[in-house]
Amino acid sequence: MKKVITLLLLSSVWLTNAQAFKGNGDVKGQVGLNLQNGGTGLYLSSDFGIGENMSLGLTANYLLSVASDDLGNEPDFGDRIDFKARFNANLGDVLQLDPKMDVYPGLDVGLRNFGGHLGFRYFFTEGFGLFSEAGFPIAKYDKNTTGFEHLNNQFVVNIGMSFNL
């Protein structure tokens, strides 16, 4: 009986030894909700560790619910979707946070703008955690946006689940 209890305790310690960012070779996937002025949608991202505190990633966003304009028009598919490539500085260990936590500011280049983001991840187990992220445009490709062009081209908040892949 003592061996079974010891084995269970060791197993539970292994499960709680989660790390938010492990460095070179670490791969994260995130699925969540995108919130912005005029619409809400799905958010997907992946990050690939390229150094001790650096990662490169890709994001995709699709707005499911969008407010119609004053004339009752609905946005086209191209107005609802956005893709971005991004760079993150994973600062959890630099800031001496708990290994389960990571803070990651970064820059991204997308279909509509060059922007920045600030995110936070917390892992409960080795493979599962939660994240929150705020993104903002630094330079819009078209400063005279009309109609639905403001979608995916403004301050956004993303929240959801994070996974080790």
Residue frames as qw, qx, qy, qz and C-alpha x, y, z in Angstrom:
[[0.000, 0.885, 0.465, 0.000, 0.00, 0.00, 0.00],
 [0.315, -0.771, 0.105, 0.544, 2.88, 2.40, 0.79],
 [0.395, -0.105, 0.600, 0.688, 4.34, 1.79, -2.66],
 [0.183, 0.639, 0.662, 0.346, 1.01, 2.62, -4.34],
 [0.162, -0.932, -0.251, 0.207, 0.65, 5.88, -2.37],
 [0.401, -0.573, 0.329, 0.634, 4.26, 6.84, -3.12],
 [0.362, 0.184, 0.683, 0.607, 3.72, 6.13, -6.81],
 [0.070, 0.813, 0.553, 0.166, 0.54, 8.25, -6.86],
 [0.268, -0.876, -0.047, 0.398, 2.30, 11.15, -5.13],
 [0.408, -0.340, 0.502, 0.682, 5.21, 11.04, -7.56],
 [0.282, 0.444, 0.703, 0.479, 2.79, 10.91, -10.48],
 [0.031, -0.909, -0.415, 0.026, 0.84, 13.92, -9.22],
 [0.336, -0.722, 0.183, 0.577, 4.06, 15.93, -8.79],
 [0.388, -0.007, 0.640, 0.663, 4.94, 15.13, -12.41],
 [0.154, 0.684, 0.650, 0.295, 1.52, 16.39, -13.55],
 [0.153, -0.948, -0.230, 0.157, 1.85, 19.69, -11.70],
 [0.504, -0.462, 0.297, 0.667, 5.36, 20.38, -12.99],
 [0.509, 0.742, 0.395, 0.185, 4.07, 22.48, -15.86],
 [0.376, -0.388, 0.167, 0.825, 6.24, 25.00, -17.63],
 [0.395, 0.789, 0.263, -0.390, 4.83, 27.86, -19.67],
 [0.577, 0.776, -0.249, -0.048, 7.85, 28.24, -21.98],
 [0.896, -0.303, 0.232, 0.226, 10.76, 25.83, -22.25],
 [0.197, -0.684, 0.457, 0.533, 12.92, 27.59, -24.83],
 [0.264, 0.447, -0.670, -0.530, 14.34, 26.29, -28.09],
 [0.216, -0.014, -0.951, -0.220, 12.13, 23.59, -29.62],
 [0.198, 0.335, 0.718, -0.577, 9.07, 24.37, -27.48],
 [0.135, -0.238, -0.626, -0.730, 5.81, 24.33, -29.44],
 [0.201, 0.320, 0.612, -0.694, 2.59, 25.89, -28.17],
 [0.081, -0.385, -0.688, -0.610, -0.89, 25.91, -29.68],
 [0.115, 0.254, 0.491, -0.825, -3.69, 28.21, -28.57],
 [0.106, -0.472, -0.733, -0.478, -7.41, 28.22, -29.28],
 [0.107, -0.379, -0.528, 0.752, -9.62, 31.00, -28.06],
 [0.147, 0.834, 0.532, -0.025, -12.13, 33.77, -28.39],
 [0.340, 0.137, 0.128, 0.922, -11.35, 37.03, -30.19],
 [0.055, -0.819, -0.512, 0.251, -13.10, 40.16, -28.90],
 [0.296, -0.036, 0.180, 0.938, -13.02, 43.48, -30.73],
 [0.280, 0.443, 0.219, -0.823, -15.20, 46.47, -31.46],
 [0.582, 0.390, -0.260, -0.664, -17.91, 45.33, -33.87],
 [0.831, 0.194, -0.461, -0.243, -17.28, 41.58, -33.75],
 [0.588, -0.482, 0.629, -0.162, -16.31, 38.40, -31.93],
 [0.810, 0.403, -0.364, -0.221, -14.75, 35.28, -33.35],
 [0.966, -0.189, 0.044, 0.169, -12.31, 32.40, -33.17],
 [0.055, 0.876, -0.480, 0.014, -8.59, 32.80, -32.58],
 [0.982, -0.032, 0.032, 0.181, -5.90, 30.18, -33.34],
 [0.124, 0.886, -0.443, 0.056, -2.17, 30.54, -32.82],
 [0.959, -0.092, -0.074, 0.258, 1.00, 28.51, -32.66],
 [0.078, -0.918, 0.385, -0.043, 4.41, 29.48, -31.31],
 [0.938, 0.161, -0.179, 0.251, 7.72, 27.75, -31.99],
 [0.515, -0.803, 0.178, 0.243, 10.64, 28.29, -29.60],
 [0.714, 0.623, -0.135, 0.290, 13.77, 29.44, -31.44],
 [0.327, 0.486, -0.500, 0.638, 15.86, 30.41, -28.43],
 [0.272, -0.156, -0.761, 0.568, 15.93, 30.53, -24.66],
 [0.097, 0.518, 0.490, -0.694, 13.45, 33.44, -24.56],
 [0.283, 0.388, -0.314, -0.819, 12.31, 33.85, -28.18],
 [0.486, 0.278, 0.828, 0.017, 9.62, 32.29, -30.32],
 [0.198, 0.137, -0.464, -0.852, 8.13, 32.73, -33.77],
 [0.343, 0.316, 0.826, -0.316, 4.49, 32.08, -34.47],
 [0.126, -0.211, -0.617, -0.747, 1.47, 32.21, -36.72],
 [0.260, 0.311, 0.629, -0.663, -2.05, 33.36, -35.91],
 [0.115, -0.305, -0.699, -0.637, -5.41, 33.09, -37.64],
 [0.183, 0.292, 0.534, -0.772, -8.56, 34.91, -36.67],
 [0.114, -0.329, -0.717, -0.604, -12.09, 34.56, -38.06],
 [0.265, 0.033, 0.360, -0.894, -14.96, 36.75, -36.90],
 [0.001, -0.339, -0.935, -0.105, -18.21, 34.81, -36.52],
 [0.055, -0.812, -0.563, 0.145, -20.44, 37.53, -35.12],
 [0.304, 0.004, 0.129, 0.944, -20.15, 40.95, -36.73],
 [0.187, 0.659, 0.421, -0.594, -22.41, 43.96, -36.37],
 [0.481, 0.576, 0.507, 0.423, -23.89, 45.08, -39.68],
 [0.243, 0.014, 0.030, 0.969, -23.25, 48.59, -40.94],
 [0.244, 0.326, 0.300, -0.863, -25.78, 51.43, -41.01],
 [0.530, 0.261, -0.399, -0.701, -27.24, 50.16, -44.31],
 [0.887, -0.079, 0.308, -0.336, -27.65, 46.60, -43.01],
 [0.690, 0.534, -0.487, -0.036, -24.73, 45.20, -45.03],
 [0.888, -0.408, 0.199, 0.071, -22.81, 42.19, -43.72],
 [0.099, -0.750, 0.589, 0.284, -19.02, 41.83, -44.10],
 [0.813, 0.401, -0.393, -0.158, -17.52, 39.52, -46.74],
 [0.953, -0.180, -0.116, 0.213, -15.27, 36.55, -45.90],
 [0.605, 0.388, -0.167, 0.675, -12.17, 38.67, -46.57],
 [0.186, -0.693, 0.145, -0.681, -13.32, 41.26, -44.02],
 [0.819, -0.502, 0.012, -0.279, -13.77, 38.59, -41.34],
 [0.956, -0.087, -0.040, 0.278, -10.43, 36.75, -41.61],
 [0.052, 0.917, -0.384, 0.097, -6.88, 37.74, -40.70],
 [0.941, -0.018, -0.138, 0.307, -3.52, 35.95, -40.68],
 [0.087, -0.936, 0.317, -0.127, -0.35, 37.13, -38.94],
 [0.802, 0.141, -0.400, 0.420, 3.25, 36.07, -38.45],
 [0.369, -0.888, 0.067, -0.265, 4.71, 37.07, -35.09],
 [0.531, 0.317, -0.582, 0.527, 7.77, 37.25, -32.88],
 [0.634, -0.726, -0.178, -0.196, 7.54, 36.84, -29.08],
 [0.219, 0.497, -0.641, 0.542, 9.96, 37.63, -26.29],
 [0.756, -0.433, -0.474, -0.128, 9.06, 35.05, -23.62],
 [0.096, 0.625, -0.414, 0.654, 9.96, 36.78, -20.37],
 [0.798, -0.504, -0.218, -0.247, 8.61, 34.46, -17.67],
 [0.854, -0.223, -0.200, 0.426, 12.02, 33.29, -16.47],
 [0.365, 0.420, -0.094, 0.825, 13.64, 36.72, -17.01],
 [0.355, -0.591, 0.028, -0.724, 11.03, 38.25, -14.67],
 [0.104, 0.174, -0.888, 0.413, 11.56, 35.29, -12.31],
 [0.698, -0.126, 0.001, -0.705, 7.90, 34.26, -12.45],
 [0.737, -0.099, 0.636, -0.206, 6.66, 30.85, -11.42],
 [0.167, -0.219, 0.820, 0.502, 7.68, 28.38, -14.20],
 [0.294, 0.499, 0.815, 0.000, 3.97, 27.83, -14.93],
 [0.182, 0.886, 0.258, -0.339, 3.65, 31.50, -16.02],
 [0.526, 0.071, 0.366, 0.764, 4.89, 33.33, -19.08],
 [0.178, 0.844, 0.163, -0.479, 4.58, 36.95, -20.15],
 [0.584, 0.086, 0.540, 0.600, 5.26, 37.49, -23.85],
 [0.249, 0.790, 0.018, -0.560, 5.32, 40.88, -25.56],
 [0.578, 0.030, 0.651, 0.491, 5.85, 40.78, -29.29],
 [0.243, 0.494, -0.253, -0.795, 5.45, 42.16, -32.77],
 [0.584, 0.295, 0.754, 0.049, 3.32, 40.85, -35.62],
 [0.147, 0.307, -0.461, -0.820, 2.87, 41.40, -39.35],
 [0.467, 0.351, 0.780, -0.225, -0.57, 40.62, -40.72],
 [0.342, 0.491, 0.653, 0.464, -2.82, 41.09, -43.72],
 [0.023, -0.896, -0.381, -0.227, -4.04, 44.46, -42.42],
 [0.155, -0.945, 0.187, -0.218, -1.29, 45.98, -40.27],
 [0.549, 0.264, -0.603, 0.515, 2.02, 45.83, -38.48],
 [0.543, -0.692, -0.070, -0.471, 1.24, 45.55, -34.79],
 [0.113, 0.388, -0.776, 0.485, 2.18, 44.52, -31.32],
 [0.754, -0.403, -0.411, -0.315, 0.77, 42.27, -28.64],
 [0.099, -0.449, 0.708, -0.535, 1.17, 41.48, -24.97],
 [0.797, -0.173, -0.468, -0.341, 0.18, 38.07, -23.67],
 [0.336, -0.456, 0.697, -0.439, 0.14, 35.96, -20.52],
 [0.753, 0.008, -0.614, -0.236, 0.01, 32.16, -20.20],
 [0.435, -0.441, 0.649, -0.442, -0.54, 30.00, -17.15],
 [0.610, 0.124, -0.750, -0.222, -0.17, 26.22, -17.37],
 [0.739, -0.416, 0.244, -0.470, -2.06, 24.03, -14.90],
 [0.913, -0.119, 0.379, 0.095, -0.54, 20.77, -16.15],
 [0.474, -0.309, 0.562, 0.604, 2.28, 19.85, -18.53],
 [0.269, 0.247, 0.719, 0.591, -0.05, 20.07, -21.52],
 [0.063, -0.737, -0.588, -0.326, -2.89, 22.47, -20.64],
 [0.259, -0.314, -0.296, 0.864, -3.11, 26.12, -19.68],
 [0.184, 0.867, 0.459, -0.066, -5.00, 29.35, -20.23],
 [0.436, 0.017, 0.151, 0.887, -3.91, 32.50, -22.01],
 [0.146, 0.901, 0.346, -0.217, -4.98, 36.10, -22.46],
 [0.515, 0.006, 0.324, 0.793, -3.58, 38.46, -25.04],
 [0.198, 0.864, 0.234, -0.399, -4.11, 42.05, -26.16],
 [0.581, 0.148, 0.440, 0.668, -3.14, 43.17, -29.66],
 [0.105, 0.866, 0.170, -0.459, -2.93, 46.60, -31.23],
 [0.683, 0.598, 0.185, 0.377, -1.97, 48.07, -34.62],
 [0.443, -0.539, 0.087, 0.711, 1.18, 50.18, -34.79],
 [0.099, 0.400, -0.410, -0.814, 1.02, 50.98, -38.53],
 [0.672, 0.443, 0.532, -0.265, -2.08, 50.32, -40.62],
 [0.470, 0.075, 0.619, 0.625, -1.51, 49.57, -44.30],
 [0.019, 0.562, 0.485, 0.669, -4.49, 51.73, -45.24],
 [0.111, -0.135, -0.471, 0.865, -5.07, 54.74, -42.98],
 [0.428, 0.071, -0.071, -0.898, -8.37, 55.63, -44.68],
 [0.008, 0.142, 0.990, 0.005, -10.36, 52.55, -43.71],
 [0.512, -0.007, -0.052, -0.858, -14.04, 52.51, -44.61],
 [0.815, -0.062, -0.401, -0.414, -16.82, 50.01, -44.15],
 [0.929, -0.365, -0.011, -0.057, -15.68, 46.79, -42.53],
 [0.653, 0.520, -0.373, 0.405, -11.95, 47.43, -43.03],
 [0.254, -0.679, 0.448, -0.523, -11.65, 48.33, -39.34],
 [0.948, -0.244, 0.093, -0.183, -12.30, 44.67, -38.43],
 [0.921, -0.079, 0.052, 0.377, -9.05, 42.89, -37.46],
 [0.470, 0.481, -0.026, 0.739, -7.35, 46.29, -37.74],
 [0.326, -0.737, 0.067, -0.588, -7.91, 47.65, -34.22],
 [0.205, -0.420, 0.743, -0.479, -7.32, 46.87, -30.54],
 [0.797, -0.094, -0.496, -0.331, -8.28, 43.22, -29.88],
 [0.437, -0.456, 0.675, -0.382, -8.39, 40.91, -26.87],
 [0.729, 0.128, -0.637, -0.218, -7.93, 37.14, -27.17],
 [0.474, -0.413, 0.647, -0.432, -8.62, 34.66, -24.37],
 [0.892, 0.134, -0.287, -0.324, -8.62, 30.89, -24.36],
 [0.912, -0.320, 0.251, 0.048, -6.75, 27.63, -23.89],
 [0.229, 0.768, -0.592, -0.083, -3.07, 26.95, -24.46],
 [0.990, -0.058, 0.125, -0.038, -1.54, 23.55, -25.19],
 [0.267, -0.604, 0.689, 0.299, 1.96, 22.06, -25.37],
 [0.858, 0.431, -0.057, -0.275, 2.28, 20.32, -28.73]]
